[in-house]
Amino acid sequence: MSNKLWDDRCRRCGRCCYEKIEHNGQVYYTDVPCLHLDLETTLCKIYSERHLLQPQCLPLTADMLHRGILPGDCPYVSEIVHYNAPELFVEEV
């Protein structure tokens, strides 16, 4: 699939641009957005250079998608049977 077709799947919701933690094989979202996420437009401010300037921003590959890093309603993972979507991390006080 071409890069354009791949990128066209994205709805630009910005939810994948929040910090994640992994614990016991489960991925959890936090409420901490990437520094480069424009919270008003939900777009990346450095999109074309994101993998160079933000090392934690990993390229989306088929293997990466199966790790459970995207929301369950994301178009990138909608066709993955039994997709294990991340949960929201809630810190106990």
PyMOL Python script that loads the backbone (N, CA, C, O; Angstrom):
from pymol import cmd

cmd.read_pdbstr("""\
ATOM      1  N   MET A   1       0.853  -1.181   0.000  1.00  0.00           N
ATOM      2  CA  MET A   1       0.000   0.000   0.000  1.00  0.00           C
ATOM      3  C   MET A   1       0.897   1.242   0.000  1.00  0.00           C
ATOM      4  O   MET A   1       1.887   1.291   0.730  1.00  0.00           O
ATOM      5  N   SER A   2       0.559   2.229  -0.804  1.00  0.00           N
ATOM      6  CA  SER A   2       1.376   3.435  -0.891  1.00  0.00           C
ATOM      7  C   SER A   2       1.268   4.242   0.408  1.00  0.00           C
ATOM      8  O   SER A   2       0.316   4.084   1.173  1.00  0.00           O
ATOM      9  N   ASN A   3       2.255   5.104   0.639  1.00  0.00           N
ATOM     10  CA  ASN A   3       2.235   5.958   1.833  1.00  0.00           C
ATOM     11  C   ASN A   3       0.993   6.836   1.869  1.00  0.00           C
ATOM     12  O   ASN A   3       0.416   7.053   2.934  1.00  0.00           O
ATOM     13  N   LYS A   4       0.577   7.345   0.706  1.00  0.00           N
ATOM     14  CA  LYS A   4      -0.596   8.207   0.670  1.00  0.00           C
ATOM     15  C   LYS A   4      -1.851   7.431   1.080  1.00  0.00           C
ATOM     16  O   LYS A   4      -2.634   7.902   1.904  1.00  0.00           O
ATOM     17  N   LEU A   5      -2.037   6.246   0.502  1.00  0.00           N
ATOM     18  CA  LEU A   5      -3.206   5.434   0.870  1.00  0.00           C
ATOM     19  C   LEU A   5      -3.160   5.069   2.353  1.00  0.00           C
ATOM     20  O   LEU A   5      -4.188   5.063   3.029  1.00  0.00           O
ATOM     21  N   TRP A   6      -1.968   4.766   2.851  1.00  0.00           N
ATOM     22  CA  TRP A   6      -1.787   4.427   4.267  1.00  0.00           C
ATOM     23  C   TRP A   6      -2.167   5.624   5.133  1.00  0.00           C
ATOM     24  O   TRP A   6      -2.941   5.479   6.079  1.00  0.00           O
ATOM     25  N   ASP A   7      -1.636   6.797   4.823  1.00  0.00           N
ATOM     26  CA  ASP A   7      -1.929   8.010   5.598  1.00  0.00           C
ATOM     27  C   ASP A   7      -3.392   8.426   5.484  1.00  0.00           C
ATOM     28  O   ASP A   7      -3.944   9.005   6.419  1.00  0.00           O
ATOM     29  N   ASP A   8      -4.023   8.137   4.352  1.00  0.00           N
ATOM     30  CA  ASP A   8      -5.420   8.510   4.158  1.00  0.00           C
ATOM     31  C   ASP A   8      -6.366   7.763   5.098  1.00  0.00           C
ATOM     32  O   ASP A   8      -7.496   8.202   5.307  1.00  0.00           O
ATOM     33  N   ARG A   9      -5.928   6.659   5.658  1.00  0.00           N
ATOM     34  CA  ARG A   9      -6.766   5.927   6.615  1.00  0.00           C
ATOM     35  C   ARG A   9      -6.979   6.718   7.906  1.00  0.00           C
ATOM     36  O   ARG A   9      -8.000   6.560   8.574  1.00  0.00           O
ATOM     37  N   CYS A  10      -6.029   7.555   8.246  1.00  0.00           N
ATOM     38  CA  CYS A  10      -6.049   8.283   9.522  1.00  0.00           C
ATOM     39  C   CYS A  10      -7.181   9.306   9.552  1.00  0.00           C
ATOM     40  O   CYS A  10      -7.395  10.036   8.584  1.00  0.00           O
ATOM     41  N   ARG A  11      -7.908   9.353  10.679  1.00  0.00           N
ATOM     42  CA  ARG A  11      -8.982  10.337  10.868  1.00  0.00           C
ATOM     43  C   ARG A  11      -8.468  11.608  11.548  1.00  0.00           C
ATOM     44  O   ARG A  11      -9.232  12.553  11.746  1.00  0.00           O
ATOM     45  N   ARG A  12      -7.204  11.638  11.900  1.00  0.00           N
ATOM     46  CA  ARG A  12      -6.568  12.803  12.531  1.00  0.00           C
ATOM     47  C   ARG A  12      -7.197  13.137  13.890  1.00  0.00           C
ATOM     48  O   ARG A  12      -7.399  14.305  14.222  1.00  0.00           O
ATOM     49  N   CYS A  13      -7.502  12.095  14.664  1.00  0.00           N
ATOM     50  CA  CYS A  13      -8.102  12.328  15.986  1.00  0.00           C
ATOM     51  C   CYS A  13      -7.048  12.686  17.029  1.00  0.00           C
ATOM     52  O   CYS A  13      -7.367  13.319  18.036  1.00  0.00           O
ATOM     53  N   GLY A  14      -5.792  12.288  16.798  1.00  0.00           N
ATOM     54  CA  GLY A  14      -4.715  12.624  17.717  1.00  0.00           C
ATOM     55  C   GLY A  14      -4.599  11.723  18.937  1.00  0.00           C
ATOM     56  O   GLY A  14      -3.681  11.901  19.738  1.00  0.00           O
ATOM     57  N   ARG A  15      -5.495  10.769  19.101  1.00  0.00           N
ATOM     58  CA  ARG A  15      -5.452   9.929  20.303  1.00  0.00           C
ATOM     59  C   ARG A  15      -4.215   9.046  20.365  1.00  0.00           C
ATOM     60  O   ARG A  15      -3.777   8.689  21.458  1.00  0.00           O
ATOM     61  N   CYS A  16      -3.649   8.688  19.238  1.00  0.00           N
ATOM     62  CA  CYS A  16      -2.446   7.859  19.253  1.00  0.00           C
ATOM     63  C   CYS A  16      -1.216   8.662  19.669  1.00  0.00           C
ATOM     64  O   CYS A  16      -0.154   8.088  19.911  1.00  0.00           O
ATOM     65  N   CYS A  17      -1.351   9.979  19.752  1.00  0.00           N
ATOM     66  CA  CYS A  17      -0.232  10.855  20.086  1.00  0.00           C
ATOM     67  C   CYS A  17      -0.138  11.145  21.590  1.00  0.00           C
ATOM     68  O   CYS A  17       0.510  12.108  22.001  1.00  0.00           O
ATOM     69  N   TYR A  18      -0.775  10.325  22.387  1.00  0.00           N
ATOM     70  CA  TYR A  18      -0.649  10.444  23.837  1.00  0.00           C
ATOM     71  C   TYR A  18       0.333   9.398  24.323  1.00  0.00           C
ATOM     72  O   TYR A  18       0.414   8.300  23.773  1.00  0.00           O
ATOM     73  N   GLU A  19       1.083   9.752  25.364  1.00  0.00           N
ATOM     74  CA  GLU A  19       2.080   8.836  25.909  1.00  0.00           C
ATOM     75  C   GLU A  19       1.415   7.533  26.316  1.00  0.00           C
ATOM     76  O   GLU A  19       0.273   7.512  26.775  1.00  0.00           O
ATOM     77  N   LYS A  20       2.151   6.455  26.138  1.00  0.00           N
ATOM     78  CA  LYS A  20       1.662   5.136  26.501  1.00  0.00           C
ATOM     79  C   LYS A  20       2.685   4.458  27.406  1.00  0.00           C
ATOM     80  O   LYS A  20       3.880   4.751  27.358  1.00  0.00           O
ATOM     81  N   ILE A  21       2.187   3.557  28.218  1.00  0.00           N
ATOM     82  CA  ILE A  21       3.076   2.723  29.014  1.00  0.00           C
ATOM     83  C   ILE A  21       2.670   1.281  28.771  1.00  0.00           C
ATOM     84  O   ILE A  21       1.516   0.993  28.455  1.00  0.00           O
ATOM     85  N   GLU A  22       3.621   0.388  28.920  1.00  0.00           N
ATOM     86  CA  GLU A  22       3.324  -1.026  28.755  1.00  0.00           C
ATOM     87  C   GLU A  22       3.608  -1.724  30.070  1.00  0.00           C
ATOM     88  O   GLU A  22       4.670  -1.539  30.665  1.00  0.00           O
ATOM     89  N   HIS A  23       2.661  -2.521  30.520  1.00  0.00           N
ATOM     90  CA  HIS A  23       2.811  -3.237  31.785  1.00  0.00           C
ATOM     91  C   HIS A  23       2.233  -4.632  31.613  1.00  0.00           C
ATOM     92  O   HIS A  23       1.067  -4.793  31.250  1.00  0.00           O
ATOM     93  N   ASN A  24       3.055  -5.636  31.875  1.00  0.00           N
ATOM     94  CA  ASN A  24       2.631  -7.036  31.745  1.00  0.00           C
ATOM     95  C   ASN A  24       2.000  -7.335  30.385  1.00  0.00           C
ATOM     96  O   ASN A  24       1.002  -8.050  30.301  1.00  0.00           O
ATOM     97  N   GLY A  25       2.583  -6.788  29.333  1.00  0.00           N
ATOM     98  CA  GLY A  25       2.120  -7.060  27.987  1.00  0.00           C
ATOM     99  C   GLY A  25       0.903  -6.270  27.544  1.00  0.00           C
ATOM    100  O   GLY A  25       0.461  -6.422  26.405  1.00  0.00           O
ATOM    101  N   GLN A  26       0.349  -5.434  28.405  1.00  0.00           N
ATOM    102  CA  GLN A  26      -0.816  -4.604  28.061  1.00  0.00           C
ATOM    103  C   GLN A  26      -0.362  -3.157  27.891  1.00  0.00           C
ATOM    104  O   GLN A  26       0.402  -2.645  28.709  1.00  0.00           O
ATOM    105  N   VAL A  27      -0.828  -2.500  26.838  1.00  0.00           N
ATOM    106  CA  VAL A  27      -0.505  -1.096  26.598  1.00  0.00           C
ATOM    107  C   VAL A  27      -1.601  -0.238  27.223  1.00  0.00           C
ATOM    108  O   VAL A  27      -2.789  -0.539  27.104  1.00  0.00           O
ATOM    109  N   TYR A  28      -1.180   0.836  27.890  1.00  0.00           N
ATOM    110  CA  TYR A  28      -2.116   1.771  28.520  1.00  0.00           C
ATOM    111  C   TYR A  28      -1.830   3.174  28.016  1.00  0.00           C
ATOM    112  O   TYR A  28      -0.674   3.565  27.855  1.00  0.00           O
ATOM    113  N   TYR A  29      -2.895   3.929  27.768  1.00  0.00           N
ATOM    114  CA  TYR A  29      -2.763   5.339  27.434  1.00  0.00           C
ATOM    115  C   TYR A  29      -2.666   6.149  28.712  1.00  0.00           C
ATOM    116  O   TYR A  29      -3.236   5.784  29.740  1.00  0.00           O
ATOM    117  N   THR A  30      -1.939   7.253  28.634  1.00  0.00           N
ATOM    118  CA  THR A  30      -1.934   8.219  29.732  1.00  0.00           C
ATOM    119  C   THR A  30      -2.676   9.459  29.240  1.00  0.00           C
ATOM    120  O   THR A  30      -3.139   9.500  28.100  1.00  0.00           O
ATOM    121  N   ASP A  31      -2.786  10.447  30.084  1.00  0.00           N
ATOM    122  CA  ASP A  31      -3.418  11.707  29.672  1.00  0.00           C
ATOM    123  C   ASP A  31      -2.386  12.754  29.283  1.00  0.00           C
ATOM    124  O   ASP A  31      -2.683  13.949  29.279  1.00  0.00           O
ATOM    125  N   VAL A  32      -1.163  12.310  28.953  1.00  0.00           N
ATOM    126  CA  VAL A  32      -0.064  13.207  28.594  1.00  0.00           C
ATOM    127  C   VAL A  32       0.137  13.199  27.077  1.00  0.00           C
ATOM    128  O   VAL A  32       0.577  12.196  26.516  1.00  0.00           O
ATOM    129  N   PRO A  33      -0.186  14.316  26.411  1.00  0.00           N
ATOM    130  CA  PRO A  33      -0.004  14.361  24.954  1.00  0.00           C
ATOM    131  C   PRO A  33       1.466  14.574  24.586  1.00  0.00           C
ATOM    132  O   PRO A  33       2.250  15.092  25.381  1.00  0.00           O
ATOM    133  N   CYS A  34       1.815  14.172  23.393  1.00  0.00           N
ATOM    134  CA  CYS A  34       3.137  14.466  22.842  1.00  0.00           C
ATOM    135  C   CYS A  34       3.298  15.989  22.788  1.00  0.00           C
ATOM    136  O   CYS A  34       2.333  16.715  22.549  1.00  0.00           O
ATOM    137  N   LEU A  35       4.506  16.453  23.009  1.00  0.00           N
ATOM    138  CA  LEU A  35       4.776  17.900  22.967  1.00  0.00           C
ATOM    139  C   LEU A  35       4.478  18.504  21.599  1.00  0.00           C
ATOM    140  O   LEU A  35       4.253  19.709  21.488  1.00  0.00           O
ATOM    141  N   HIS A  36       4.475  17.683  20.569  1.00  0.00           N
ATOM    142  CA  HIS A  36       4.281  18.172  19.203  1.00  0.00           C
ATOM    143  C   HIS A  36       2.835  18.055  18.714  1.00  0.00           C
ATOM    144  O   HIS A  36       2.541  18.372  17.561  1.00  0.00           O
ATOM    145  N   LEU A  37       1.949  17.607  19.576  1.00  0.00           N
ATOM    146  CA  LEU A  37       0.542  17.499  19.202  1.00  0.00           C
ATOM    147  C   LEU A  37      -0.144  18.835  19.450  1.00  0.00           C
ATOM    148  O   LEU A  37      -0.154  19.338  20.574  1.00  0.00           O
ATOM    149  N   ASP A  38      -0.712  19.400  18.404  1.00  0.00           N
ATOM    150  CA  ASP A  38      -1.491  20.632  18.545  1.00  0.00           C
ATOM    151  C   ASP A  38      -2.852  20.217  19.089  1.00  0.00           C
ATOM    152  O   ASP A  38      -3.631  19.572  18.387  1.00  0.00           O
ATOM    153  N   LEU A  39      -3.139  20.578  20.315  1.00  0.00           N
ATOM    154  CA  LEU A  39      -4.362  20.125  20.975  1.00  0.00           C
ATOM    155  C   LEU A  39      -5.626  20.737  20.390  1.00  0.00           C
ATOM    156  O   LEU A  39      -6.713  20.188  20.568  1.00  0.00           O
ATOM    157  N   GLU A  40      -5.506  21.850  19.702  1.00  0.00           N
ATOM    158  CA  GLU A  40      -6.678  22.464  19.078  1.00  0.00           C
ATOM    159  C   GLU A  40      -7.042  21.782  17.756  1.00  0.00           C
ATOM    160  O   GLU A  40      -8.219  21.544  17.484  1.00  0.00           O
ATOM    161  N   THR A  41      -6.041  21.470  16.941  1.00  0.00           N
ATOM    162  CA  THR A  41      -6.307  20.860  15.638  1.00  0.00           C
ATOM    163  C   THR A  41      -6.169  19.340  15.675  1.00  0.00           C
ATOM    164  O   THR A  41      -6.588  18.663  14.736  1.00  0.00           O
ATOM    165  N   THR A  42      -5.591  18.796  16.740  1.00  0.00           N
ATOM    166  CA  THR A  42      -5.225  17.377  16.910  1.00  0.00           C
ATOM    167  C   THR A  42      -4.286  16.891  15.809  1.00  0.00           C
ATOM    168  O   THR A  42      -4.289  15.709  15.463  1.00  0.00           O
ATOM    169  N   LEU A  43      -3.491  17.794  15.266  1.00  0.00           N
ATOM    170  CA  LEU A  43      -2.507  17.445  14.248  1.00  0.00           C
ATOM    171  C   LEU A  43      -1.100  17.573  14.809  1.00  0.00           C
ATOM    172  O   LEU A  43      -0.840  18.371  15.710  1.00  0.00           O
ATOM    173  N   CYS A  44      -0.208  16.777  14.262  1.00  0.00           N
ATOM    174  CA  CYS A  44       1.197  16.830  14.651  1.00  0.00           C
ATOM    175  C   CYS A  44       1.834  18.066  14.022  1.00  0.00           C
ATOM    176  O   CYS A  44       1.688  18.311  12.825  1.00  0.00           O
ATOM    177  N   LYS A  45       2.542  18.842  14.842  1.00  0.00           N
ATOM    178  CA  LYS A  45       3.189  20.062  14.345  1.00  0.00           C
ATOM    179  C   LYS A  45       4.469  19.768  13.572  1.00  0.00           C
ATOM    180  O   LYS A  45       4.990  20.648  12.887  1.00  0.00           O
ATOM    181  N   ILE A  46       4.980  18.548  13.671  1.00  0.00           N
ATOM    182  CA  ILE A  46       6.222  18.182  12.981  1.00  0.00           C
ATOM    183  C   ILE A  46       6.020  16.916  12.136  1.00  0.00           C
ATOM    184  O   ILE A  46       6.948  16.125  11.968  1.00  0.00           O
ATOM    185  N   TYR A  47       4.830  16.734  11.616  1.00  0.00           N
ATOM    186  CA  TYR A  47       4.438  15.471  10.985  1.00  0.00           C
ATOM    187  C   TYR A  47       5.463  14.934   9.994  1.00  0.00           C
ATOM    188  O   TYR A  47       5.824  13.760  10.075  1.00  0.00           O
ATOM    189  N   SER A  48       5.935  15.738   9.080  1.00  0.00           N
ATOM    190  CA  SER A  48       6.841  15.234   8.035  1.00  0.00           C
ATOM    191  C   SER A  48       8.199  14.807   8.584  1.00  0.00           C
ATOM    192  O   SER A  48       8.904  14.029   7.942  1.00  0.00           O
ATOM    193  N   GLU A  49       8.573  15.302   9.758  1.00  0.00           N
ATOM    194  CA  GLU A  49       9.865  14.958  10.361  1.00  0.00           C
ATOM    195  C   GLU A  49       9.708  14.265  11.713  1.00  0.00           C
ATOM    196  O   GLU A  49      10.670  14.178  12.477  1.00  0.00           O
ATOM    197  N   ARG A  50       8.511  13.774  12.014  1.00  0.00           N
ATOM    198  CA  ARG A  50       8.210  13.261  13.351  1.00  0.00           C
ATOM    199  C   ARG A  50       9.125  12.119  13.796  1.00  0.00           C
ATOM    200  O   ARG A  50       9.513  12.066  14.963  1.00  0.00           O
ATOM    201  N   HIS A  51       9.470  11.216  12.897  1.00  0.00           N
ATOM    202  CA  HIS A  51      10.295  10.074  13.283  1.00  0.00           C
ATOM    203  C   HIS A  51      11.746  10.476  13.529  1.00  0.00           C
ATOM    204  O   HIS A  51      12.471   9.794  14.253  1.00  0.00           O
ATOM    205  N   LEU A  52      12.155  11.562  12.937  1.00  0.00           N
ATOM    206  CA  LEU A  52      13.509  12.074  13.137  1.00  0.00           C
ATOM    207  C   LEU A  52      13.593  12.926  14.406  1.00  0.00           C
ATOM    208  O   LEU A  52      14.525  12.780  15.196  1.00  0.00           O
ATOM    209  N   LEU A  53      12.620  13.811  14.595  1.00  0.00           N
ATOM    210  CA  LEU A  53      12.658  14.757  15.716  1.00  0.00           C
ATOM    211  C   LEU A  53      12.061  14.218  17.013  1.00  0.00           C
ATOM    212  O   LEU A  53      12.348  14.748  18.087  1.00  0.00           O
ATOM    213  N   GLN A  54      11.244  13.186  16.935  1.00  0.00           N
ATOM    214  CA  GLN A  54      10.602  12.614  18.116  1.00  0.00           C
ATOM    215  C   GLN A  54      10.814  11.098  18.079  1.00  0.00           C
ATOM    216  O   GLN A  54       9.973  10.368  17.554  1.00  0.00           O
ATOM    217  N   PRO A  55      11.936  10.621  18.635  1.00  0.00           N
ATOM    218  CA  PRO A  55      12.267   9.191  18.542  1.00  0.00           C
ATOM    219  C   PRO A  55      11.197   8.255  19.109  1.00  0.00           C
ATOM    220  O   PRO A  55      11.118   7.099  18.694  1.00  0.00           O
ATOM    221  N   GLN A  56      10.381   8.724  20.036  1.00  0.00           N
ATOM    222  CA  GLN A  56       9.327   7.876  20.598  1.00  0.00           C
ATOM    223  C   GLN A  56       8.162   7.686  19.622  1.00  0.00           C
ATOM    224  O   GLN A  56       7.320   6.813  19.831  1.00  0.00           O
ATOM    225  N   CYS A  57       8.108   8.484  18.572  1.00  0.00           N
ATOM    226  CA  CYS A  57       7.055   8.358  17.566  1.00  0.00           C
ATOM    227  C   CYS A  57       7.477   7.262  16.599  1.00  0.00           C
ATOM    228  O   CYS A  57       8.323   7.469  15.729  1.00  0.00           O
ATOM    229  N   LEU A  58       6.878   6.107  16.765  1.00  0.00           N
ATOM    230  CA  LEU A  58       7.273   4.947  15.981  1.00  0.00           C
ATOM    231  C   LEU A  58       6.464   4.858  14.692  1.00  0.00           C
ATOM    232  O   LEU A  58       5.271   5.162  14.680  1.00  0.00           O
ATOM    233  N   PRO A  59       7.112   4.442  13.614  1.00  0.00           N
ATOM    234  CA  PRO A  59       6.380   4.258  12.361  1.00  0.00           C
ATOM    235  C   PRO A  59       5.317   3.167  12.514  1.00  0.00           C
ATOM    236  O   PRO A  59       5.553   2.148  13.165  1.00  0.00           O
ATOM    237  N   LEU A  60       4.160   3.387  11.917  1.00  0.00           N
ATOM    238  CA  LEU A  60       3.101   2.381  11.968  1.00  0.00           C
ATOM    239  C   LEU A  60       3.349   1.339  10.894  1.00  0.00           C
ATOM    240  O   LEU A  60       3.235   1.616   9.700  1.00  0.00           O
ATOM    241  N   THR A  61       3.684   0.156  11.327  1.00  0.00           N
ATOM    242  CA  THR A  61       3.864  -0.974  10.424  1.00  0.00           C
ATOM    243  C   THR A  61       2.833  -2.027  10.806  1.00  0.00           C
ATOM    244  O   THR A  61       2.208  -1.929  11.863  1.00  0.00           O
ATOM    245  N   ALA A  62       2.652  -3.025   9.962  1.00  0.00           N
ATOM    246  CA  ALA A  62       1.703  -4.091  10.280  1.00  0.00           C
ATOM    247  C   ALA A  62       2.075  -4.760  11.601  1.00  0.00           C
ATOM    248  O   ALA A  62       1.198  -5.048  12.415  1.00  0.00           O
ATOM    249  N   ASP A  63       3.353  -5.008  11.820  1.00  0.00           N
ATOM    250  CA  ASP A  63       3.789  -5.627  13.078  1.00  0.00           C
ATOM    251  C   ASP A  63       3.486  -4.727  14.270  1.00  0.00           C
ATOM    252  O   ASP A  63       3.053  -5.205  15.319  1.00  0.00           O
ATOM    253  N   MET A  64       3.712  -3.438  14.113  1.00  0.00           N
ATOM    254  CA  MET A  64       3.476  -2.488  15.203  1.00  0.00           C
ATOM    255  C   MET A  64       1.990  -2.437  15.561  1.00  0.00           C
ATOM    256  O   MET A  64       1.642  -2.321  16.736  1.00  0.00           O
ATOM    257  N   LEU A  65       1.126  -2.519  14.575  1.00  0.00           N
ATOM    258  CA  LEU A  65      -0.304  -2.447  14.838  1.00  0.00           C
ATOM    259  C   LEU A  65      -0.780  -3.583  15.734  1.00  0.00           C
ATOM    260  O   LEU A  65      -1.678  -3.395  16.555  1.00  0.00           O
ATOM    261  N   HIS A  66      -0.193  -4.738  15.583  1.00  0.00           N
ATOM    262  CA  HIS A  66      -0.605  -5.890  16.388  1.00  0.00           C
ATOM    263  C   HIS A  66      -0.162  -5.785  17.847  1.00  0.00           C
ATOM    264  O   HIS A  66      -0.580  -6.597  18.672  1.00  0.00           O
ATOM    265  N   ARG A  67       0.665  -4.814  18.177  1.00  0.00           N
ATOM    266  CA  ARG A  67       1.105  -4.629  19.570  1.00  0.00           C
ATOM    267  C   ARG A  67       0.025  -3.989  20.432  1.00  0.00           C
ATOM    268  O   ARG A  67       0.144  -3.985  21.658  1.00  0.00           O
ATOM    269  N   GLY A  68      -1.019  -3.453  19.825  1.00  0.00           N
ATOM    270  CA  GLY A  68      -2.097  -2.862  20.600  1.00  0.00           C
ATOM    271  C   GLY A  68      -1.798  -1.446  21.060  1.00  0.00           C
ATOM    272  O   GLY A  68      -1.994  -1.115  22.230  1.00  0.00           O
ATOM    273  N   ILE A  69      -1.324  -0.606  20.143  1.00  0.00           N
ATOM    274  CA  ILE A  69      -0.976   0.764  20.524  1.00  0.00           C
ATOM    275  C   ILE A  69      -1.978   1.810  20.047  1.00  0.00           C
ATOM    276  O   ILE A  69      -1.863   2.984  20.397  1.00  0.00           O
ATOM    277  N   LEU A  70      -2.957   1.390  19.252  1.00  0.00           N
ATOM    278  CA  LEU A  70      -3.934   2.337  18.717  1.00  0.00           C
ATOM    279  C   LEU A  70      -5.312   2.069  19.307  1.00  0.00           C
ATOM    280  O   LEU A  70      -5.616   0.937  19.682  1.00  0.00           O
ATOM    281  N   PRO A  71      -6.153   3.108  19.392  1.00  0.00           N
ATOM    282  CA  PRO A  71      -7.517   2.911  19.893  1.00  0.00           C
ATOM    283  C   PRO A  71      -8.258   1.866  19.055  1.00  0.00           C
ATOM    284  O   PRO A  71      -8.002   1.727  17.859  1.00  0.00           O
ATOM    285  N   GLY A  72      -9.159   1.147  19.677  1.00  0.00           N
ATOM    286  CA  GLY A  72      -9.882   0.076  19.005  1.00  0.00           C
ATOM    287  C   GLY A  72     -10.713   0.517  17.824  1.00  0.00           C
ATOM    288  O   GLY A  72     -10.986  -0.288  16.934  1.00  0.00           O
ATOM    289  N   ASP A  73     -11.129   1.782  17.789  1.00  0.00           N
ATOM    290  CA  ASP A  73     -11.937   2.265  16.668  1.00  0.00           C
ATOM    291  C   ASP A  73     -11.096   2.944  15.589  1.00  0.00           C
ATOM    292  O   ASP A  73     -11.643   3.563  14.677  1.00  0.00           O
ATOM    293  N   CYS A  74      -9.785   2.834  15.686  1.00  0.00           N
ATOM    294  CA  CYS A  74      -8.887   3.432  14.697  1.00  0.00           C
ATOM    295  C   CYS A  74      -8.989   2.654  13.378  1.00  0.00           C
ATOM    296  O   CYS A  74      -8.972   1.423  13.390  1.00  0.00           O
ATOM    297  N   PRO A  75      -9.095   3.354  12.247  1.00  0.00           N
ATOM    298  CA  PRO A  75      -9.192   2.667  10.953  1.00  0.00           C
ATOM    299  C   PRO A  75      -8.000   1.767  10.635  1.00  0.00           C
ATOM    300  O   PRO A  75      -8.133   0.820   9.859  1.00  0.00           O
ATOM    301  N   TYR A  76      -6.849   2.047  11.218  1.00  0.00           N
ATOM    302  CA  TYR A  76      -5.677   1.209  10.961  1.00  0.00           C
ATOM    303  C   TYR A  76      -5.840  -0.199  11.523  1.00  0.00           C
ATOM    304  O   TYR A  76      -5.259  -1.145  10.991  1.00  0.00           O
ATOM    305  N   VAL A  77      -6.620  -0.350  12.586  1.00  0.00           N
ATOM    306  CA  VAL A  77      -6.747  -1.652  13.237  1.00  0.00           C
ATOM    307  C   VAL A  77      -8.149  -2.244  13.131  1.00  0.00           C
ATOM    308  O   VAL A  77      -8.414  -3.310  13.687  1.00  0.00           O
ATOM    309  N   SER A  78      -9.032  -1.574  12.434  1.00  0.00           N
ATOM    310  CA  SER A  78     -10.428  -2.014  12.373  1.00  0.00           C
ATOM    311  C   SER A  78     -10.597  -3.409  11.774  1.00  0.00           C
ATOM    312  O   SER A  78     -11.587  -4.083  12.059  1.00  0.00           O
ATOM    313  N   GLU A  79      -9.660  -3.845  10.960  1.00  0.00           N
ATOM    314  CA  GLU A  79      -9.777  -5.158  10.320  1.00  0.00           C
ATOM    315  C   GLU A  79      -9.004  -6.253  11.047  1.00  0.00           C
ATOM    316  O   GLU A  79      -8.987  -7.397  10.593  1.00  0.00           O
ATOM    317  N   ILE A  80      -8.371  -5.924  12.158  1.00  0.00           N
ATOM    318  CA  ILE A  80      -7.608  -6.921  12.922  1.00  0.00           C
ATOM    319  C   ILE A  80      -8.572  -7.650  13.860  1.00  0.00           C
ATOM    320  O   ILE A  80      -9.155  -7.051  14.764  1.00  0.00           O
ATOM    321  N   VAL A  81      -8.723  -8.941  13.627  1.00  0.00           N
ATOM    322  CA  VAL A  81      -9.615  -9.754  14.448  1.00  0.00           C
ATOM    323  C   VAL A  81      -9.028  -9.886  15.855  1.00  0.00           C
ATOM    324  O   VAL A  81      -7.834 -10.142  16.009  1.00  0.00           O
ATOM    325  N   HIS A  82      -9.855  -9.714  16.866  1.00  0.00           N
ATOM    326  CA  HIS A  82      -9.459  -9.828  18.279  1.00  0.00           C
ATOM    327  C   HIS A  82      -8.361  -8.825  18.644  1.00  0.00           C
ATOM    328  O   HIS A  82      -7.464  -9.135  19.428  1.00  0.00           O
ATOM    329  N   TYR A  83      -8.439  -7.631  18.074  1.00  0.00           N
ATOM    330  CA  TYR A  83      -7.456  -6.590  18.374  1.00  0.00           C
ATOM    331  C   TYR A  83      -7.514  -6.226  19.860  1.00  0.00           C
ATOM    332  O   TYR A  83      -8.598  -6.022  20.407  1.00  0.00           O
ATOM    333  N   ASN A  84      -6.366  -6.147  20.502  1.00  0.00           N
ATOM    334  CA  ASN A  84      -6.258  -5.842  21.921  1.00  0.00           C
ATOM    335  C   ASN A  84      -5.931  -4.354  22.084  1.00  0.00           C
ATOM    336  O   ASN A  84      -4.764  -3.975  22.179  1.00  0.00           O
ATOM    337  N   ALA A  85      -6.966  -3.522  22.114  1.00  0.00           N
ATOM    338  CA  ALA A  85      -6.790  -2.067  22.201  1.00  0.00           C
ATOM    339  C   ALA A  85      -6.244  -1.660  23.562  1.00  0.00           C
ATOM    340  O   ALA A  85      -6.502  -2.331  24.561  1.00  0.00           O
ATOM    341  N   PRO A  86      -5.491  -0.563  23.606  1.00  0.00           N
ATOM    342  CA  PRO A  86      -4.973  -0.086  24.885  1.00  0.00           C
ATOM    343  C   PRO A  86      -6.100   0.420  25.781  1.00  0.00           C
ATOM    344  O   PRO A  86      -7.173   0.804  25.315  1.00  0.00           O
ATOM    345  N   GLU A  87      -5.821   0.408  27.058  1.00  0.00           N
ATOM    346  CA  GLU A  87      -6.760   0.930  28.042  1.00  0.00           C
ATOM    347  C   GLU A  87      -6.216   2.245  28.567  1.00  0.00           C
ATOM    348  O   GLU A  87      -5.037   2.551  28.390  1.00  0.00           O
ATOM    349  N   LEU A  88      -7.073   3.025  29.215  1.00  0.00           N
ATOM    350  CA  LEU A  88      -6.629   4.266  29.837  1.00  0.00           C
ATOM    351  C   LEU A  88      -5.956   3.929  31.159  1.00  0.00           C
ATOM    352  O   LEU A  88      -6.526   3.218  31.987  1.00  0.00           O
ATOM    353  N   PHE A  89      -4.748   4.436  31.358  1.00  0.00           N
ATOM    354  CA  PHE A  89      -4.024   4.214  32.595  1.00  0.00           C
ATOM    355  C   PHE A  89      -4.572   5.157  33.648  1.00  0.00           C
ATOM    356  O   PHE A  89      -4.594   6.372  33.450  1.00  0.00           O
ATOM    357  N   VAL A  90      -5.008   4.610  34.747  1.00  0.00           N
ATOM    358  CA  VAL A  90      -5.518   5.413  35.858  1.00  0.00           C
ATOM    359  C   VAL A  90      -4.602   5.130  37.032  1.00  0.00           C
ATOM    360  O   VAL A  90      -4.533   4.007  37.532  1.00  0.00           O
ATOM    361  N   GLU A  91      -3.904   6.161  37.462  1.00  0.00           N
ATOM    362  CA  GLU A  91      -2.975   6.015  38.573  1.00  0.00           C
ATOM    363  C   GLU A  91      -3.736   6.012  39.886  1.00  0.00           C
ATOM    364  O   GLU A  91      -4.514   6.920  40.179  1.00  0.00           O
ATOM    365  N   GLU A  92      -3.495   4.971  40.667  1.00  0.00           N
ATOM    366  CA  GLU A  92      -4.148   4.887  41.972  1.00  0.00           C
ATOM    367  C   GLU A  92      -3.392   5.749  42.960  1.00  0.00           C
ATOM    368  O   GLU A  92      -2.162   5.741  42.982  1.00  0.00           O
ATOM    369  N   VAL A  93      -4.112   6.486  43.768  1.00  0.00           N
ATOM    370  CA  VAL A  93      -3.494   7.382  44.734  1.00  0.00           C
ATOM    371  C   VAL A  93      -3.577   6.832  46.120  1.00  0.00           C
ATOM    372  O   VAL A  93      -3.102   7.464  47.064  1.00  0.00           O
TER     373      VAL A  93
END
""", "prot")
cmd.dss("prot")
cmd.show_as("cartoon", "prot")
cmd.util.cbc("prot")
cmd.orient("prot")
